[in-house]
Amino acid sequence: MSERAPSETTNLDRYGDAALEWSRARDALAVEPSPDVTHFLGTCRPDGTPHAAGVGAQWRDGYLYFTSSPNTRKARDLAVNPACTISVRLPGIDLVLDGTAAWVTDSETLEQVAAGYRAGGWPAEVDGDAFTAPFSAPSAGPPPWHVYRFTFHTVIGVATAEPYGATRWRFQH
């Protein structure tokens, strides 16, 4: 896979600031996973009500990856409706990404994502088509944990440091 580039950029700033460069958002997303940064995944329950949960996401080749026990609310929601959103406050920029999440089972991607988590301090290991580890978040439940690839189609960024601005980027599906 290769990095994705926006097909459309819209300046949302009402104060005269220029549109933000996609590279600013991309570079902020690509920073090593940190316990100081939480990505919030928003899903929709089968009855239509919203659900949000913090996830430890990592950027890899233009996509975000996260894990979930198959028994959690978020995994059950995604099994019915893969449409979701991820929001995150990163140094200098707040982002909201809209897209879909798909369960990843290919061993090469699982090994790459596990290596990324290990580099960030979580000792994830691939076990079949999921991860195991001696621990996870208190709300994660016991292993196995499935890995999901989040493919975004729209991203909104609001700069919280100079240069300021607000921008929407759209991507081909």
VOKE-723027 format. One record per residue (C-alpha): residue in one letter; z, x, y. Coordinates in steps of 0.05 Angstrom, whole numbers, plus 32768, in hexadecimal, padded with zeros to 4 digits. Example, Ala and Ser with C-alpha at 12.3 -4.5 7.8 and 13.67 -1.06 7.14 Angstrom:
> a | 809C | 80F6 | 7FA6
> s | 808F | 8111 | 7FEB
END
This chain:
> m | 8000 | 8000 | 8000
> s | 7FF6 | 8016 | 8048
> e | 8017 | 8004 | 8089
> r | 8001 | 7FC3 | 80A6
> a | 7FE7 | 7FBA | 80ED
> p | 7FEB | 7F7A | 8117
> s | 7FAC | 7F51 | 811D
> e | 7FC6 | 7F30 | 815D
> t | 7FF8 | 7F44 | 8192
> t | 8014 | 7F13 | 81C5
> n | 803F | 7F27 | 8200
> l | 807A | 7EF6 | 8204
> d | 809D | 7F18 | 823F
> r | 80A7 | 7EEC | 827B
> y | 80BE | 7F23 | 82AA
> g | 807F | 7F4D | 82AF
> d | 808E | 7F81 | 8279
> a | 8054 | 7F99 | 824F
> a | 804C | 7F84 | 8206
> l | 8074 | 7FAF | 81D7
> e | 804F | 7FDE | 81A8
> w | 8052 | 7FCB | 815E
> s | 8063 | 8013 | 814F
> r | 80A6 | 8009 | 8172
> a | 80BA | 7FD0 | 8144
> r | 809C | 7FF3 | 8106
> d | 80C1 | 8034 | 8115
> a | 8103 | 800F | 811E
> l | 80F9 | 7FEA | 80DC
> a | 80E8 | 802B | 80B8
> v | 812B | 804D | 80C5
> e | 8153 | 805E | 8086
> p | 817E | 8023 | 806E
> s | 81C2 | 8025 | 8090
> p | 8203 | 7FFF | 8084
> d | 8204 | 7FF4 | 80D0
> v | 81C4 | 7FC9 | 80CD
> t | 81C2 | 7F85 | 80AB
> h | 8183 | 7F5E | 80A1
> f | 818D | 7F13 | 809E
> l | 8161 | 7EEC | 806E
> g | 8155 | 7EA3 | 807E
> t | 813D | 7E75 | 8047
> c | 8136 | 7E2A | 803F
> r | 815E | 7E04 | 800A
> p | 8138 | 7DD1 | 7FDF
> d | 8157 | 7D99 | 800A
> g | 8139 | 7DB8 | 8049
> t | 8179 | 7DD4 | 8067
> p | 817A | 7E1D | 807D
> h | 819F | 7E56 | 805C
> a | 81AC | 7E9C | 8077
> a | 81C7 | 7EDA | 8055
> g | 81CE | 7F23 | 8066
> v | 81A4 | 7F52 | 803B
> g | 819C | 7F9D | 8038
> a | 8152 | 7FA4 | 8046
> q | 8127 | 7FE2 | 8046
> w | 80E2 | 7FF0 | 8063
> r | 80AD | 800C | 8034
> d | 8062 | 8010 | 8041
> g | 8060 | 7FD7 | 8074
> y | 808E | 7FA7 | 804E
> l | 80D8 | 7F98 | 804C
> y | 80FB | 7F98 | 8008
> f | 813E | 7F79 | 7FF8
> t | 8166 | 7F66 | 7FBA
> s | 8188 | 7F27 | 7FA1
> s | 81AA | 7F0F | 7F63
> p | 817F | 7ED8 | 7F43
> n | 81BC | 7EAA | 7F47
> t | 81C6 | 7EAD | 7F92
> r | 81B3 | 7E76 | 7FC2
> k | 817D | 7EA1 | 7FE3
> a | 815B | 7EB3 | 7FA0
> r | 815D | 7E6A | 7F8A
> d | 813E | 7E56 | 7FCD
> l | 8107 | 7E8A | 7FC8
> a | 80F6 | 7E74 | 7F81
> v | 80E5 | 7E2F | 7F9D
> n | 80CA | 7E43 | 7FE2
> p | 80B8 | 7E8C | 7FF0
> a | 80B2 | 7E80 | 803B
> c | 80EA | 7EA3 | 8060
> t | 80FE | 7ECB | 809D
> i | 8123 | 7F0C | 80A9
> s | 8148 | 7F1B | 80EA
> v | 8165 | 7F5F | 80FC
> r | 8183 | 7F82 | 8138
> l | 816B | 7FCA | 8139
> p | 8177 | 8000 | 816D
> g | 8150 | 7FEC | 81AA
> i | 812E | 7FAE | 818D
> d | 813F | 7F6B | 816D
> l | 810D | 7F51 | 813A
> v | 80FF | 7F0F | 8117
> l | 80CC | 7F13 | 80DF
> d | 80AD | 7ED6 | 80BE
> g | 808A | 7ED9 | 807B
> t | 8094 | 7ED2 | 8030
> a | 80BC | 7EF5 | 7FFB
> a | 80A4 | 7F04 | 7FB4
> w | 80CB | 7F1F | 7F79
> v | 80B4 | 7F65 | 7F67
> t | 80B2 | 7F7A | 7F1E
> d | 8083 | 7FB6 | 7F1B
> s | 80A8 | 7FF4 | 7F07
> e | 8088 | 8024 | 7F39
> t | 809D | 7FFA | 7F75
> l | 80E2 | 7FED | 7F57
> e | 80ED | 8039 | 7F4E
> q | 80D7 | 8046 | 7F96
> v | 8104 | 8011 | 7FB3
> a | 813F | 8027 | 7F88
> a | 8135 | 806F | 7FA1
> g | 8137 | 8055 | 7FE8
> y | 8179 | 8031 | 7FDC
> r | 8196 | 806F | 7FBA
> a | 8182 | 8099 | 7FF7
> g | 81A9 | 8066 | 8021
> g | 81E8 | 806B | 7FF6
> w | 81E0 | 8031 | 7FC5
> p | 81D9 | 804C | 7F7D
> a | 81A5 | 8019 | 7F66
> e | 8182 | 8026 | 7F24
> v | 8146 | 8001 | 7F06
> d | 8158 | 7FDA | 7EC7
> g | 811B | 7FB4 | 7EAC
> d | 8100 | 7F8A | 7EE6
> a | 8140 | 7F8D | 7F10
> f | 8176 | 7FBB | 7F2C
> t | 81BB | 7FCB | 7F14
> a | 81F1 | 7FF4 | 7F37
> p | 823C | 7FFE | 7F30
> f | 8246 | 7FD4 | 7F6F
> s | 8222 | 7FA9 | 7FA3
> a | 8235 | 7F7D | 7FDD
> p | 8273 | 7F52 | 7FCF
> s | 8248 | 7F12 | 7FD1
> a | 820F | 7F2F | 7FA6
> g | 822C | 7F1A | 7F63
> p | 8224 | 7F44 | 7F24
> p | 81E3 | 7F68 | 7F11
> p | 81AA | 7F62 | 7F05
> w | 818E | 7F5E | 7F4C
> h | 8146 | 7F4C | 7F57
> v | 811C | 7F71 | 7F8A
> y | 80F2 | 7F49 | 7FBC
> r | 80B7 | 7F60 | 7FE7
> f | 80B7 | 7F3D | 802B
> t | 8071 | 7F36 | 8047
> f | 8072 | 7F21 | 8090
> h | 803B | 7EFD | 80B6
> t | 805E | 7EF8 | 80FA
> v | 8090 | 7F25 | 811D
> i | 80B2 | 7F19 | 8160
> g | 80D3 | 7F54 | 8182
> v | 8101 | 7F54 | 81BE
> a | 8111 | 7F99 | 81DA
> t | 815B | 7FA4 | 81E9
> a | 814E | 7FE9 | 820A
> e | 811A | 8003 | 8239
> p | 80E0 | 7FF8 | 823A
> y | 80F2 | 7FAE | 8236
> g | 80C5 | 7F77 | 821F
> a | 80B9 | 7F40 | 81EC
> t | 807D | 7F3D | 81BE
> r | 8062 | 7F16 | 8183
> w | 8037 | 7F3A | 814F
> r | 800E | 7F14 | 811B
> f | 7FF5 | 7F33 | 80DB
> q | 7FC0 | 7F1F | 80A9
> h | 7FDC | 7EFF | 806A
END
